[in-house]
């Protein structure tokens, strides 16, 4: 997972992450990675609206954020 985190850190865009907290609960978060160091990384968490520290070992998945374009109906 560390390789994926580094990849998204270099891209610098928000990503969706599934994360397991210390108590075993699983959350889906949208984050932007700020700093990578050792066994963890810091990211801005859009759910909590603050900078948070995450452990690599607790990251379950990372996916890029895809913004869909709205399809407008054709004008007749």
Backbone as JSON Lines, residues from 0, in Angstrom:
{"i":0,"aa":"X","n":[0.83,-1.2,0.0],"ca":[0.0,0.0,0.0],"c":[0.87,1.26,0.0]}
{"i":1,"aa":"X","n":[2.06,1.15,0.55],"ca":[2.95,2.31,0.62],"c":[3.28,2.83,-0.78]}
{"i":2,"aa":"X","n":[3.45,1.93,-1.73],"ca":[3.74,2.33,-3.11],"c":[2.6,3.14,-3.7]}
{"i":3,"aa":"X","n":[1.36,2.71,-3.45],"ca":[0.2,3.45,-3.95],"c":[0.1,4.82,-3.3]}
{"i":4,"aa":"X","n":[0.35,4.89,-2.0],"ca":[0.3,6.18,-1.3],"c":[1.31,7.14,-1.92]}
{"i":5,"aa":"X","n":[2.53,6.66,-2.17],"ca":[3.56,7.51,-2.78],"c":[3.15,7.97,-4.18]}
{"i":6,"aa":"X","n":[2.51,7.07,-4.93],"ca":[2.04,7.42,-6.27],"c":[1.03,8.56,-6.21]}
{"i":7,"aa":"X","n":[0.04,8.45,-5.33],"ca":[-0.98,9.49,-5.22],"c":[-0.43,10.77,-4.6]}
{"i":8,"aa":"X","n":[0.59,10.64,-3.74],"ca":[1.25,11.81,-3.17],"c":[1.9,12.63,-4.28]}
{"i":9,"aa":"X","n":[2.57,11.96,-5.21],"ca":[3.23,12.65,-6.33],"c":[2.22,13.31,-7.26]}
{"i":10,"aa":"X","n":[1.07,12.67,-7.46],"ca":[0.03,13.25,-8.32],"c":[-0.56,14.5,-7.68]}
{"i":11,"aa":"X","n":[-0.76,14.47,-6.37],"ca":[-1.24,15.64,-5.64],"c":[-2.72,15.92,-5.74]}
{"i":12,"aa":"X","n":[-3.51,14.92,-6.12],"ca":[-4.96,15.1,-6.22],"c":[-5.67,14.33,-5.11]}
{"i":13,"aa":"X","n":[-6.9,14.73,-4.77],"ca":[-7.66,14.0,-3.75],"c":[-7.92,12.55,-4.17]}
{"i":14,"aa":"X","n":[-7.99,11.66,-3.17],"ca":[-8.28,10.26,-3.42],"c":[-9.29,9.76,-2.39]}
{"i":15,"aa":"X","n":[-9.98,8.69,-2.74],"ca":[-10.89,8.03,-1.81],"c":[-10.12,6.89,-1.14]}
{"i":16,"aa":"X","n":[-10.3,6.76,0.17],"ca":[-9.57,5.76,0.93],"c":[-10.53,5.02,1.86]}
{"i":17,"aa":"X","n":[-10.38,3.71,1.92],"ca":[-11.04,2.89,2.93],"c":[-9.98,2.64,3.99]}
{"i":18,"aa":"X","n":[-10.32,2.93,5.26],"ca":[-9.34,2.89,6.33],"c":[-9.9,2.2,7.56]}
{"i":19,"aa":"X","n":[-9.08,1.37,8.2],"ca":[-9.5,0.71,9.43],"c":[-8.85,1.43,10.62]}
{"i":20,"aa":"X","n":[-9.68,1.96,11.49],"ca":[-9.2,2.68,12.67],"c":[-8.67,1.7,13.71]}
{"i":21,"aa":"X","n":[-8.02,2.23,14.73],"ca":[-7.43,1.4,15.8],"c":[-8.48,0.54,16.5]}
{"i":22,"aa":"X","n":[-9.73,1.02,16.58],"ca":[-10.79,0.25,17.24],"c":[-11.43,-0.79,16.33]}
{"i":23,"aa":"X","n":[-10.95,-0.9,15.08],"ca":[-11.48,-1.88,14.14],"c":[-12.58,-1.38,13.25]}
{"i":24,"aa":"X","n":[-13.06,-0.16,13.48],"ca":[-14.11,0.38,12.62],"c":[-13.52,0.78,11.26]}
{"i":25,"aa":"X","n":[-14.33,0.67,10.24],"ca":[-13.88,0.97,8.88],"c":[-14.61,2.22,8.39]}
{"i":26,"aa":"X","n":[-13.84,3.16,7.84],"ca":[-14.43,4.39,7.31],"c":[-13.96,4.63,5.89]}
{"i":27,"aa":"X","n":[-14.8,5.33,5.15],"ca":[-14.44,5.78,3.8],"c":[-14.15,7.27,3.91]}
{"i":28,"aa":"X","n":[-12.99,7.67,3.45],"ca":[-12.6,9.07,3.56],"c":[-12.07,9.57,2.23]}
{"i":29,"aa":"X","n":[-12.28,10.85,1.99],"ca":[-11.65,11.52,0.85],"c":[-10.51,12.33,1.44]}
{"i":30,"aa":"X","n":[-9.3,12.09,0.93],"ca":[-8.12,12.73,1.49],"c":[-7.23,13.32,0.4]}
{"i":31,"aa":"X","n":[-6.34,14.2,0.81],"ca":[-5.26,14.68,-0.04],"c":[-3.98,14.52,0.76]}
{"i":32,"aa":"X","n":[-3.05,13.72,0.25],"ca":[-1.83,13.4,0.98],"c":[-0.89,14.6,0.99]}
{"i":33,"aa":"X","n":[-0.4,14.93,2.19],"ca":[0.46,16.09,2.39],"c":[1.91,15.68,2.59]}
{"i":34,"aa":"X","n":[2.13,14.62,3.39],"ca":[3.49,14.23,3.76],"c":[3.56,12.73,4.0]}
{"i":35,"aa":"X","n":[4.63,12.11,3.54],"ca":[4.84,10.68,3.75],"c":[6.13,10.5,4.55]}
{"i":36,"aa":"X","n":[6.05,9.71,5.64],"ca":[7.25,9.47,6.44],"c":[7.12,8.17,7.23]}
{"i":37,"aa":"X","n":[8.19,7.39,7.25],"ca":[8.22,6.16,8.04],"c":[7.08,5.21,7.72]}
{"i":38,"aa":"X","n":[6.3,4.84,8.75],"ca":[5.19,3.9,8.6],"c":[3.84,4.59,8.51]}
{"i":39,"aa":"X","n":[3.85,5.9,8.28],"ca":[2.58,6.64,8.24],"c":[2.67,7.78,7.24]}
{"i":40,"aa":"X","n":[1.53,8.44,7.05],"ca":[1.48,9.62,6.19],"c":[0.46,10.59,6.74]}
{"i":41,"aa":"X","n":[0.66,11.86,6.43],"ca":[-0.28,12.9,6.83],"c":[-1.1,13.3,5.61]}
{"i":42,"aa":"X","n":[-2.37,13.56,5.85],"ca":[-3.25,13.96,4.76],"c":[-4.33,14.88,5.29]}
{"i":43,"aa":"X","n":[-4.84,15.73,4.41],"ca":[-6.02,16.52,4.77],"c":[-7.22,15.62,4.56]}
{"i":44,"aa":"X","n":[-8.02,15.46,5.6],"ca":[-9.21,14.61,5.55],"c":[-10.43,15.52,5.34]}
{"i":45,"aa":"X","n":[-11.12,15.34,4.22],"ca":[-12.29,16.15,3.93],"c":[-13.47,15.79,4.82]}
{"i":46,"aa":"X","n":[-13.5,14.57,5.37],"ca":[-14.56,14.16,6.3],"c":[-14.44,14.92,7.62]}
{"i":47,"aa":"X","n":[-13.24,14.94,8.18],"ca":[-13.0,15.6,9.47],"c":[-12.65,17.08,9.33]}
{"i":48,"aa":"X","n":[-12.33,17.47,8.11],"ca":[-11.94,18.85,7.79],"c":[-10.71,19.3,8.58]}
{"i":49,"aa":"X","n":[-9.73,18.39,8.65],"ca":[-8.48,18.72,9.31],"c":[-7.37,17.76,8.87]}
{"i":50,"aa":"X","n":[-6.14,18.11,9.21],"ca":[-5.0,17.27,8.89],"c":[-4.99,16.08,9.84]}
{"i":51,"aa":"X","n":[-4.8,14.88,9.28],"ca":[-4.8,13.65,10.08],"c":[-3.59,12.8,9.72]}
{"i":52,"aa":"X","n":[-3.2,11.92,10.63],"ca":[-2.11,10.99,10.38],"c":[-2.69,9.59,10.24]}
{"i":53,"aa":"X","n":[-2.27,8.87,9.2],"ca":[-2.76,7.53,8.92],"c":[-1.59,6.55,8.84]}
{"i":54,"aa":"X","n":[-1.8,5.32,9.31],"ca":[-0.78,4.27,9.22],"c":[-0.98,3.49,7.93]}
{"i":55,"aa":"X","n":[0.13,3.19,7.25],"ca":[0.06,2.41,6.01],"c":[-0.65,1.08,6.23]}
{"i":56,"aa":"X","n":[-0.36,0.43,7.36],"ca":[-0.9,-0.91,7.62],"c":[-2.42,-0.92,7.78]}
{"i":57,"aa":"X","n":[-3.03,0.23,8.03],"ca":[-4.49,0.3,8.21],"c":[-5.24,0.75,6.97]}
{"i":58,"aa":"X","n":[-4.53,1.05,5.9],"ca":[-5.18,1.45,4.65],"c":[-5.67,0.19,3.95]}
{"i":59,"aa":"X","n":[-6.96,0.13,3.65],"ca":[-7.54,-1.03,2.99],"c":[-7.59,-0.87,1.48]}
{"i":60,"aa":"X","n":[-7.87,0.35,1.01],"ca":[-7.88,0.6,-0.43],"c":[-7.73,2.09,-0.71]}
{"i":61,"aa":"X","n":[-7.21,2.38,-1.89],"ca":[-7.08,3.75,-2.38],"c":[-7.61,3.79,-3.81]}
{"i":62,"aa":"X","n":[-8.42,4.78,-4.1],"ca":[-8.97,4.94,-5.45],"c":[-8.97,6.41,-5.82]}
{"i":63,"aa":"X","n":[-8.67,6.71,-7.09],"ca":[-8.72,8.12,-7.5],"c":[-10.15,8.63,-7.48]}
{"i":64,"aa":"X","n":[-10.29,9.92,-7.26],"ca":[-11.6,10.56,-7.28],"c":[-11.93,10.89,-8.72]}
{"i":65,"aa":"X","n":[-13.03,10.36,-9.21],"ca":[-13.48,10.67,-10.56],"c":[-14.69,11.59,-10.47]}
{"i":66,"aa":"X","n":[-14.57,12.74,-11.07],"ca":[-15.68,13.68,-11.08],"c":[-16.44,13.47,-12.38]}
{"i":67,"aa":"X","n":[-17.69,13.1,-12.24],"ca":[-18.52,12.83,-13.42],"c":[-19.05,14.12,-14.01]}
{"i":68,"aa":"X","n":[-19.09,14.15,-15.32],"ca":[-19.7,15.29,-15.99],"c":[-21.2,15.07,-16.03]}
{"i":69,"aa":"X","n":[-21.93,16.14,-15.83],"ca":[-23.39,16.02,-15.91],"c":[-23.81,15.93,-17.36]}
{"i":70,"aa":"X","n":[-24.73,15.04,-17.6],"ca":[-25.28,14.93,-18.95],"c":[-26.53,15.78,-19.01]}
{"i":71,"aa":"X","n":[-26.52,16.77,-19.86],"ca":[-27.69,17.63,-20.0],"c":[-28.55,17.11,-21.14]}
{"i":72,"aa":"X","n":[-29.85,17.16,-20.97],"ca":[-30.72,16.68,-22.04],"c":[-30.59,17.56,-23.28]}
{"i":73,"aa":"X","n":[-30.73,16.93,-24.42],"ca":[-30.63,17.66,-25.69],"c":[-31.8,18.63,-25.82]}
{"i":74,"aa":"X","n":[-31.5,19.8,-26.31],"ca":[-32.54,20.81,-26.51],"c":[-33.13,20.61,-27.89]}
{"i":75,"aa":"X","n":[-34.47,20.52,-27.95],"ca":[-35.16,20.28,-29.23],"c":[-35.62,21.58,-29.84]}
